[in-house]
Amino acid sequence: MAVDQAGVEIQRIQTEHRLKLAEFWGIREGDRILEIGCGQGDTTAVLAYFAGESGFVHGVDTAPPHYGAPVTLGAASERLTQSPLGSRIQIDLETDILSPLLDYEENSFDIVVLSHCSWYFESAEQLEAVLQKARAWGRRLCFAEWDPRITHPEQYPHLLAVLVQAQYEVFKKNSSSNVRTLFTPGQIKGIAEQSGWSVRQEKTFYSPQLQDGLWEVDMTLQSYQSELSDIEKAPSKLVTLIQSEIYLLQEAKLTHGIKPLSTYALCAE
């Protein structure tokens, strides 16, 4: 992965989490995988490792190569495709699954994967359209996303941070934020089934070492004022509500510390 020495431990923790997901999904030697929303390749690398030399992972993402920090998607994908796993990986950025120009043959893939990317979607309708279109391309669906049902007090700040982001996202016409639409496990399962998939397995994972909760909290505290000022004629009640949530977030951070939300995962056919 494209990380400097300071990021090695962060990457180890991120990879360890995705190893648990791949094991639950049952990724096997020889699997041909379409990964939608591959981002910087954290899951892509693990999928390629499990798929083995006879397998293949085709990652796609709508974001441009310059998107992402501290490493851009372009730099991350270039490093990954040049690694020992590179021969079994293809990554296409700036690729919209819903484009009428994009299509794959029926059952081109054994598995379609969406891993920690659904909250980037603009709406439930967009997610349903993607899952419905992908239904013809793969035999199985493997899905993972943060689970907002907190089970530990330390997860409360992460939940508050994503709720704050989701609220002001409602007023944006265009966005590059991490949280654009917040889905619950029940909604995800329902959307998958409405798209023609039959959910066979569900599981919740808790990986307390993940740094994502801390990142989301810090970003929310740093950016909420500018986000609110960018909303044209923001309702006064919205401003008051978010200010109240920010107060709760700051208090929870000091009182409980910060741990990430759990992850909800499913397998469907």
ZAMARGU-4260 file (C-alpha; in steps of 0.2 Angstrom, whole numbers, plus 5000, padded with zeros to 4 digits):
<rodrens>
0) 5000/5000/5000 | 5005/5018/4997 | 5009/5023/5015 | 5025/5031/5023 | 5033/5024/5038
5) 5021/5034/5050 | 5006/5026/5041 | 5012/5008/5043 | 5003/5004/5059 | 4987/5013/5053
10) 4987/5002/5037 | 4990/4986/5047 | 4974/4990/5057 | 4964/4994/5042 | 4970/4978/5033
15) 4966/4967/5048 | 4948/4973/5048 | 4946/4969/5030 | 4953/4952/5032 | 4939/4949/5044
20) 4927/4954/5031 | 4934/4944/5017 | 4934/4928/5028 | 4916/4931/5032 | 4911/4934/5014
25) 4920/4918/5009 | 4932/4925/4996 | 4941/4910/4988 | 4955/4906/4977 | 4950/4909/4959
30) 4936/4921/4962 | 4933/4935/4949 | 4927/4950/4959 | 4920/4967/4954 | 4923/4980/4968
35) 4912/4995/4967 | 4918/5010/4976 | 4936/5003/4979 | 4943/5020/4985 | 4962/5019/4989
40) 4962/5000/4988 | 4961/4995/5007 | 4949/4981/5003 | 4955/4978/4985 | 4972/4972/4991
45) 4964/4960/5003 | 4952/4953/4990 | 4966/4950/4978 | 4976/4941/4991 | 4961/4929/4995
50) 4957/4927/4976 | 4975/4921/4973 | 4985/4920/4957 | 4970/4912/4948 | 4958/4926/4954
55) 4955/4944/4948 | 4949/4960/4956 | 4942/4974/4945 | 4940/4989/4956 | 4930/5005/4950
60) 4927/5021/4958 | 4918/5038/4953 | 4932/5048/4961 | 4946/5056/4951 | 4964/5052/4953
65) 4968/5067/4964 | 4954/5064/4977 | 4959/5057/4994 | 4971/5061/5008 | 4985/5059/5014
70) 4987/5048/4999 | 4977/5051/4983 | 4967/5037/4974 | 4979/5039/4959 | 4994/5036/4969
75) 4987/5022/4979 | 4980/5013/4964 | 4997/5015/4955 | 5006/5008/4970 | 4994/4993/4972
80) 4995/4988/4953 | 5014/4988/4954 | 5014/4977/4969 | 5016/4958/4970 | 4997/4958/4969
85) 4996/4969/4954 | 4994/4956/4941 | 4977/4951/4948 | 4971/4969/4950 | 4963/4982/4938
90) 4957/4999/4945 | 4947/5011/4935 | 4944/5028/4942 | 4932/5041/4937 | 4920/5027/4932
95) 4901/5028/4935 | 4893/5011/4936 | 4876/5019/4931 | 4883/5026/4915 | 4873/5019/4900
100) 4890/5016/4892 | 4896/5004/4905 | 4891/4986/4905 | 4898/4969/4908 | 4892/4952/4901
105) 4880/4943/4912 | 4889/4934/4927 | 4906/4941/4922 | 4910/4940/4940 | 4908/4928/4954
110) 4906/4942/4967 | 4901/4960/4968 | 4908/4969/4983 | 4904/4986/4991 | 4915/4989/5006
115) 4912/5005/5017 | 4907/5015/5002 | 4888/5016/5003 | 4888/5032/5013 | 4896/5041/4999
120) 4881/5038/4988 | 4869/5053/4985 | 4853/5044/4989 | 4845/5027/4992 | 4838/5027/4975
125) 4856/5028/4968 | 4862/5014/4979 | 4847/5003/4973 | 4850/5007/4955 | 4868/5002/4957
130) 4864/4985/4966 | 4850/4982/4953 | 4862/4985/4938 | 4876/4974/4946 | 4863/4960/4949
135) 4866/4954/4931 | 4885/4954/4933 | 4889/4944/4948 | 4882/4928/4957 | 4885/4935/4975
140) 4884/4951/4983 | 4896/4955/4998 | 4893/4971/5007 | 4900/4981/5022 | 4896/4998/5030
145) 4897/5006/5047 | 4883/5001/5059 | 4875/5016/5068 | 4868/5005/5081 | 4880/5009/5095
150) 4884/4996/5108 | 4898/5005/5117 | 4898/5023/5124 | 4915/5026/5116 | 4906/5025/5099
155) 4894/5039/5103 | 4906/5053/5096 | 4907/5043/5079 | 4889/5042/5078 | 4886/5061/5082
160) 4899/5066/5069 | 4891/5056/5055 | 4874/5062/5060 | 4880/5080/5059 | 4887/5077/5042
165) 4872/5069/5035 | 4861/5083/5041 | 4870/5097/5031 | 4873/5085/5016 | 4854/5086/5013
170) 4856/5104/5007 | 4871/5101/4995 | 4869/5099/4977 | 4886/5092/4974 | 4898/5085/4987
175) 4914/5076/4990 | 4911/5072/5008 | 4913/5055/5017 | 4895/5055/5023 | 4882/5060/5010
180) 4868/5047/5014 | 4867/5038/5030 | 4860/5020/5029 | 4855/5009/5043 | 4858/4990/5042
185) 4839/4987/5040 | 4839/5000/5025 | 4854/4991/5017 | 4846/4974/5018 | 4829/4981/5011
190) 4838/4990/4997 | 4848/4974/4992 | 4832/4964/4992 | 4822/4977/4982 | 4836/4976/4970
195) 4834/4957/4967 | 4846/4950/4979 | 4842/4937/4993 | 4852/4940/5009 | 4859/4924/5016
200) 4870/4929/5030 | 4872/4945/5041 | 4885/4949/5054 | 4891/4963/5064 | 4910/4966/5067
205) 4918/4977/5080 | 4936/4983/5076 | 4940/4995/5090 | 4957/4999/5084 | 4951/5007/5068
210) 4955/5026/5067 | 4940/5031/5057 | 4929/5037/5072 | 4943/5049/5077 | 4945/5055/5059
215) 4927/5058/5057 | 4925/5067/5074 | 4940/5078/5071 | 4934/5083/5053 | 4917/5087/5059
220) 4923/5098/5073 | 4935/5107/5061 | 4923/5109/5047 | 4905/5111/5053 | 4905/5130/5054
225) 4911/5132/5036 | 4899/5119/5030 | 4884/5128/5038 | 4890/5145/5031 | 4890/5137/5014
230) 4872/5132/5015 | 4862/5146/5007 | 4848/5152/5019 | 4851/5138/5031 | 4836/5136/5042
235) 4839/5144/5060 | 4833/5128/5068 | 4845/5117/5058 | 4859/5128/5064 | 4853/5127/5082
240) 4851/5108/5081 | 4869/5106/5074 | 4876/5117/5087 | 4868/5107/5100 | 4875/5091/5093
245) 4892/5098/5092 | 4891/5103/5110 | 4886/5085/5114 | 4900/5078/5102 | 4913/5089/5111
250) 4907/5083/5128 | 4906/5065/5123 | 4924/5065/5116 | 4930/5071/5133 | 4920/5060/5143
255) 4920/5043/5134 | 4935/5045/5121 | 4932/5039/5104 | 4930/5022/5096 | 4923/5018/5079
260) 4906/5012/5075 | 4904/4993/5072 | 4903/4986/5054 | 4887/4978/5047 | 4891/4965/5034
265) 4880/4954/5023 | 4881/4941/5009 | 4867/4939/4996 | 4864/4929/4981
</rodrens>
